[in-house]
Amino acid sequence: MTEEMHFWNPQDQNYVPNYYETDYNQMPTQPGDFQPFTDYSGQIPTIPDVSKFYDPRNVDFEEEPPLLEELEIYPDRILQKMLAVLNPFHSHGLTDDADYLNKDPDLAGPIFFYLILAVCLFLSGNKAHFGYIYGISVLSCLMMYCLLSLMTAQSVFNVTTVASVLGYSLIPIVGLSVFGVFFSLKGLFGAILATLSVMWSSISASRLFVAISGDREQQPLFAYPCALVSAVYVLLVVF
């Protein structure tokens, strides 16, 4: 039994050459001999010029916003709120406007004051510093927010605003902690300073909360929980 061998005929229409039959001597060897790649329309595709989308020479750095604004840190607002806390009996100003306090309740100032308080506690040899300050600040903000929401008919408070007000009202206590780095507060003089700082902080915070709620008759009610929160920080500073 003989096996019939079949070979492809190059003249056959169905013939498909393989790479063994490729004549490499007829392939182009010069760069100009290659045919450029074209798309379906017969046009040679071009690479878009990306320099027109971004050119560092055309960037106007004068129109760029300041770095502090990009970080949402506004020194003028921080200064106004600091002055409002330092002088709780000041005349009517921007800090007595509910829209001003609720629109952009910055947290840069409160975080800065919390850090100063923690550093002062650390320098004075107090065991309670960063972890304690962080935990008390978070718990006090959440509890104060819940309490203020129950005391007002409308939900005019939010967590960010409450945290901002409590942070700025911490300025008298921060001053007490700075004083405690150089002098001992465990005495009659320290007790007087601690009491004054608690009253100062609670009055400032209650006035800001009253400005948001719009009901000035509730200021003593707001001042009481603010005094309790301030007293906790003062105990950390004194002891």
Secondary structure, 3 states (H helix, E strand, C coil): CCCCCCCCCCCCCCCCCCHHHCCHHHCCCCHHHCCCCCCCCCCCCCCCCHHHCCCHHHCCHHHCCCHHHHCCCCHHHHHHHHHHHHCCCCCCCHHHCHHHHHHCCCCHHHHHHHHHHHHHHHHCCCCCCHHHHHHHHHHHHHHHHHHHHHHCCCCCCCHHHHHHHHHHCCHHHHHHHHHHHHCCCCCHHHHHHHHHHHHHHHHHHHHHHHHHHCCHHHHHHHHHHHHHHHHHHHHHHHC
